[in-house]
């Protein structure tokens, strides 16, 4: 989404001029967004979606590789369409897993920058689904058509031992220590509830900086929650849980603060996923209300369904 080539914002409209599949995909997504303002467009969205599925069937049933980059772009966009309709990404019928698997992968040109961009969008989607649904990744990274891209990850992706967890912590620390200064905020103001500012204000210059920093914060939350070195019993266990809670709460508030401070819609979606997965670490009613308000505002402004997340969180929080 943030690659310098801007494939989705620049190349997709160009390819759609000669690809009926991609053109109908854009029509489906456009109608889907218009539905936010007028529900009469919903049948049109599904009509275009069904037309796309019919156009895809011949290619999916053939054994030869997919040479059409427009097909892959359409497949990823349609998966997002289904996730948007379901309010929970990854729950649609369309899967792009098989396209990127080495044994049965059907992409003919793996050197294409478009294919590699689509691959990273696919991985992002799988990570989100795993993160929100609290399940293991459905992608086998050891059987990927881009082993050279994932080599640094697969070197440390073994059994979740204490040493492996430390390596992951170190990777995050090293990235933050060595990242270009351009990835630092151009403005930062801490949260101050006495002034009515619940989330910190954090501005970034470019969307890739927003994306990167939000993902680093998510990494820190996940590593803290699943750290195998955490004591499980006694006073030390309680102290460790308080420390994890502090990391999660600070990180989640920063993720939301970044989303609110910058005009980057994907940042709001990332924050919604983070709240859905880690909002249970907040204990105070006032915190809960701010999280619900964020989710409701995001749905109102973008149309991204958050009702299921709110319902699940209220149940965890014990709201009547």
C-alpha positions as CSV (number, residue, x, y, z in Angstrom):
1,X,0.0,0.0,0.0
2,X,2.9,2.3,0.7
3,X,5.4,1.2,-2.0
4,X,7.1,4.0,-4.0
5,X,5.6,2.6,-7.2
6,X,2.0,3.2,-5.8
7,X,0.7,0.2,-7.8
8,X,-2.8,0.3,-6.3
9,X,-3.4,4.1,-6.8
10,X,-1.6,4.5,-10.2
11,X,-1.3,1.2,-12.0
12,X,-4.7,-0.3,-11.1
13,X,-6.8,2.4,-12.9
14,X,-4.6,2.0,-16.0
15,X,-4.9,-1.7,-16.1
16,X,-8.7,-1.5,-15.6
17,X,-9.0,0.2,-19.0
18,X,-8.1,-3.1,-20.7
19,X,-9.1,-5.7,-18.0
20,X,-12.9,-6.4,-17.7
21,X,-12.1,-8.3,-14.4
22,X,-10.3,-5.4,-12.8
23,X,-12.8,-2.9,-14.1
24,X,-15.7,-4.8,-12.6
25,X,-13.7,-5.1,-9.3
26,X,-13.4,-1.4,-9.1
27,X,-17.1,-1.0,-9.9
28,X,-17.9,-3.4,-7.0
29,X,-15.7,-1.6,-4.5
30,X,-17.1,1.8,-5.6
31,X,-20.7,0.6,-5.3
32,X,-19.7,-0.8,-1.9
33,X,-18.5,2.6,-0.7
34,X,-21.6,4.4,-2.1
35,X,-23.7,2.0,0.0
36,X,-22.4,3.9,3.0
37,X,-24.5,6.9,1.9
38,X,-27.4,5.2,0.1
39,X,-28.2,1.5,0.7
40,X,-29.8,1.2,-2.8
41,X,-26.3,0.7,-4.2
42,X,-25.8,-2.6,-2.3
43,X,-27.4,-4.8,-4.9
44,X,-25.1,-3.2,-7.5
45,X,-22.0,-4.0,-5.5
46,X,-22.9,-7.7,-5.2
47,X,-23.9,-7.8,-8.9
48,X,-20.5,-6.6,-9.9
49,X,-18.9,-9.0,-7.4
50,X,-20.7,-11.9,-8.9
51,X,-19.6,-10.8,-12.4
52,X,-16.0,-10.8,-11.2
53,X,-16.2,-14.3,-9.8
54,X,-17.6,-15.6,-13.1
55,X,-14.7,-13.9,-14.9
56,X,-12.1,-15.5,-12.5
57,X,-13.4,-19.0,-12.7
58,X,-11.7,-20.0,-16.0
59,X,-8.3,-18.9,-14.8
60,X,-8.6,-20.6,-11.4
61,X,-9.6,-23.9,-13.0
62,X,-6.6,-24.0,-15.4
63,X,-3.2,-25.5,-14.4
64,X,-1.0,-23.0,-16.2
65,X,0.4,-20.0,-14.4
66,X,-1.4,-16.7,-14.1
67,X,0.4,-14.2,-16.4
68,X,-2.1,-11.4,-16.0
69,X,-1.1,-8.9,-13.2
70,X,-4.6,-7.5,-13.4
71,X,-6.0,-10.8,-12.2
72,X,-3.9,-10.8,-9.1
73,X,-4.7,-7.2,-8.3
74,X,-8.4,-8.0,-8.7
75,X,-8.1,-11.1,-6.5
76,X,-6.6,-9.1,-3.6
77,X,-9.1,-6.2,-4.0
78,X,-12.0,-8.7,-4.1
79,X,-10.8,-10.3,-0.9
80,X,-10.8,-6.9,0.7
81,X,-14.4,-6.4,-0.6
82,X,-15.5,-9.6,1.1
83,X,-13.7,-8.7,4.3
84,X,-15.4,-5.3,4.2
85,X,-18.8,-6.8,3.8
86,X,-18.2,-9.3,6.6
87,X,-16.8,-6.7,8.9
88,X,-13.9,-9.1,9.6
89,X,-11.1,-9.5,7.2
90,X,-10.3,-12.9,6.0
91,X,-13.8,-14.4,6.4
92,X,-14.8,-14.2,2.8
93,X,-14.9,-17.1,0.3
94,X,-12.0,-15.8,-1.8
95,X,-8.5,-16.9,-0.7
96,X,-5.2,-15.9,-2.3
97,X,-3.1,-18.4,-0.4
98,X,-2.6,-20.9,-3.2
99,X,-1.3,-18.2,-5.5
100,X,1.8,-17.6,-3.4
101,X,2.7,-21.2,-2.4
102,X,5.8,-22.7,-4.0
103,X,4.4,-26.2,-4.6
104,X,1.0,-25.2,-6.1
105,X,1.6,-21.5,-6.8
106,X,0.1,-20.3,-10.0
107,X,2.0,-17.1,-10.6
108,X,4.1,-17.3,-13.7
109,X,6.2,-14.1,-13.2
110,X,7.6,-13.8,-9.7
111,X,10.1,-11.1,-10.7
112,X,7.3,-8.6,-11.3
113,X,7.2,-5.7,-8.8
114,X,3.4,-5.9,-9.0
115,X,3.5,-9.5,-8.0
116,X,5.8,-8.8,-5.1
117,X,3.6,-5.8,-4.0
118,X,0.6,-8.1,-4.1
119,X,2.4,-10.7,-2.1
120,X,3.1,-8.2,0.8
121,X,-0.6,-7.1,0.8
122,X,-1.6,-10.8,1.0
123,X,0.8,-11.4,3.9
124,X,-0.6,-8.3,5.6
125,X,-4.1,-9.6,5.3
126,X,-3.1,-13.0,6.7
127,X,-1.4,-11.4,9.6
128,X,-4.4,-9.2,10.4
129,X,-6.7,-12.2,10.3
130,X,-4.4,-14.2,12.6
131,X,-4.1,-11.2,14.9
132,X,-7.8,-10.5,15.2
133,X,-9.0,-14.1,15.3
134,X,-6.2,-15.2,17.7
135,X,-5.1,-18.1,15.5
136,X,-1.9,-19.2,13.9
137,X,-1.0,-18.0,10.4
138,X,-2.6,-19.9,7.6
139,X,0.5,-19.1,5.5
140,X,3.4,-21.5,5.5
141,X,6.3,-19.1,5.1
142,X,8.7,-21.9,4.5
143,X,6.7,-22.9,1.3
144,X,6.6,-19.4,-0.2
145,X,7.4,-18.5,-3.8
146,X,9.6,-15.7,-2.4
147,X,12.0,-17.5,-0.1
148,X,14.7,-14.8,-0.5
149,X,12.2,-12.1,0.7
150,X,11.3,-14.0,3.9
151,X,14.8,-15.4,4.7
152,X,15.4,-13.1,7.7
153,X,12.0,-14.1,9.1
154,X,12.3,-17.9,8.6
155,X,15.7,-18.0,10.3
156,X,14.0,-17.1,13.6
157,X,10.6,-18.5,13.1
158,X,11.1,-21.8,15.0
159,X,9.7,-23.0,18.2
160,X,8.6,-20.2,20.5
161,X,11.5,-20.5,23.0
162,X,12.8,-17.8,25.3
163,X,15.9,-17.3,23.0
164,X,13.7,-17.0,19.9
165,X,11.5,-14.4,21.6
166,X,14.6,-12.5,22.6
167,X,15.8,-12.5,19.0
168,X,12.4,-11.1,17.9
169,X,12.6,-8.4,20.6
170,X,16.2,-7.5,19.4
171,X,15.0,-7.3,15.8
172,X,12.4,-4.7,16.8
173,X,14.9,-2.8,18.9
174,X,17.5,-2.9,16.1
175,X,14.9,-1.6,13.5
176,X,14.0,1.3,15.8
177,X,17.6,2.1,16.5
178,X,18.7,2.0,12.9
179,X,15.7,3.4,11.1
180,X,16.1,6.7,9.1
181,X,15.3,9.8,11.0
182,X,12.5,10.5,8.5
183,X,10.5,7.7,10.3
184,X,10.4,9.8,13.5
185,X,7.3,11.9,14.2
186,X,7.3,15.5,12.9
187,X,5.2,16.4,15.9
188,X,4.4,14.7,19.2
189,X,2.2,15.7,22.1
190,X,1.6,13.3,24.9
191,X,-1.9,12.3,26.0
192,X,-3.3,14.5,28.8
193,X,-6.8,13.5,30.1
194,X,-6.9,16.7,32.2
195,X,-7.0,18.6,28.9
196,X,-9.4,16.2,27.3
197,X,-6.8,14.5,25.2
198,X,-7.0,10.8,25.7
199,X,-4.8,9.7,22.9
200,X,-1.4,11.1,22.1
201,X,-1.0,13.3,19.0
202,X,1.6,11.9,16.7
203,X,2.2,13.3,13.2
204,X,4.2,11.7,10.4
205,X,5.3,13.0,7.0
206,X,4.4,10.0,4.9
207,X,2.0,7.1,4.9
208,X,4.8,4.5,4.9
209,X,6.1,6.0,8.2
210,X,2.6,5.7,9.7
211,X,2.3,2.1,8.6
212,X,5.8,1.1,9.8
213,X,5.4,2.7,13.3
214,X,2.0,1.2,13.9
215,X,3.3,-2.3,13.0
216,X,6.3,-1.9,15.3
217,X,3.9,-1.0,18.1
218,X,1.7,-4.1,17.3
219,X,4.9,-6.2,17.3
220,X,5.8,-4.9,20.8
221,X,2.3,-5.7,22.1
222,X,2.3,-9.3,20.7
223,X,5.8,-10.0,21.9
224,X,5.0,-8.7,25.4
225,X,1.7,-10.8,25.6
226,X,3.3,-14.0,24.4
227,X,6.7,-13.8,26.0
228,X,7.5,-17.3,27.1
229,X,9.9,-15.9,29.8
230,X,7.0,-14.4,31.8
231,X,6.6,-16.0,35.3
232,X,3.3,-17.8,35.6
233,X,3.0,-18.0,39.4
234,X,3.6,-15.9,42.5
235,X,4.2,-12.2,43.1
236,X,6.6,-12.0,40.2
237,X,3.9,-13.2,37.9
238,X,1.6,-10.4,39.0
239,X,4.2,-7.8,38.5
240,X,5.0,-9.2,35.1
241,X,1.3,-9.0,34.1
242,X,1.2,-5.3,35.2
243,X,4.2,-4.6,33.0
244,X,2.6,-6.3,30.0
245,X,-0.6,-4.4,30.7
246,X,1.4,-1.1,30.7
247,X,3.1,-2.0,27.4
248,X,-0.1,-3.0,25.7
249,X,-2.1,0.1,26.9
250,X,0.6,2.6,25.9
251,X,1.2,0.9,22.6
252,X,-2.5,0.7,21.7
253,X,-3.1,4.3,22.7
254,X,-0.2,5.3,20.5
255,X,-1.6,3.3,17.6
256,X,-4.9,5.0,17.9
257,X,-3.3,8.4,18.3
258,X,-1.3,7.9,15.1
259,X,-4.5,6.9,13.3
260,X,-6.4,10.0,14.5
261,X,-3.5,12.5,13.9
262,X,-2.9,11.6,10.2
263,X,-5.1,11.4,7.1
264,X,-4.3,7.8,6.3
265,X,-7.4,5.6,6.4
266,X,-5.5,2.4,6.5
267,X,-4.0,3.6,9.8
268,X,-7.6,3.7,11.2
269,X,-8.2,0.1,10.1
270,X,-5.0,-1.1,11.7
271,X,-6.0,0.6,15.0
272,X,-9.4,-1.1,14.8
273,X,-7.7,-4.5,14.5
274,X,-5.5,-3.6,17.4
275,X,-8.4,-2.6,19.6
276,X,-10.3,-5.7,18.7
277,X,-7.4,-7.9,19.7
278,X,-5.9,-6.1,22.7
279,X,-8.7,-3.9,24.0
280,X,-9.4,-6.5,26.8
281,X,-6.2,-5.3,28.5
282,X,-8.0,-2.1,29.6
283,X,-9.8,-2.3,32.9
284,X,-11.3,1.1,33.5
285,X,-14.8,2.0,32.2
286,X,-13.5,5.3,30.9
287,X,-10.9,3.5,28.8
288,X,-13.5,1.2,27.4
289,X,-15.7,4.1,26.4
290,X,-12.9,5.8,24.5
291,X,-12.1,2.5,22.6
292,X,-15.8,2.1,21.7
293,X,-16.0,5.7,20.6
294,X,-12.9,5.2,18.3
295,X,-14.5,2.2,16.7
296,X,-17.8,3.8,16.2
297,X,-16.2,6.9,14.7
298,X,-14.1,4.9,12.3
299,X,-17.2,3.0,11.1
300,X,-19.1,6.2,10.6
301,X,-16.3,7.9,8.7
302,X,-15.1,4.9,6.6
303,X,-17.8,2.3,6.6
304,X,-15.5,-0.3,8.1
305,X,-17.7,-2.6,10.2
306,X,-16.9,-2.5,13.9
307,X,-20.1,-3.6,15.5
308,X,-18.9,-7.2,16.0
309,X,-15.7,-6.0,17.6
310,X,-17.6,-3.7,20.0
311,X,-20.0,-6.5,20.9
312,X,-17.2,-8.9,21.7
313,X,-15.3,-6.3,23.7
314,X,-18.3,-5.4,25.8
315,X,-18.8,-9.0,26.6
316,X,-15.1,-9.3,27.7
317,X,-15.4,-6.1,29.7
318,X,-18.5,-7.3,31.5
319,X,-20.8,-4.6,30.2
320,X,-24.5,-5.3,30.8
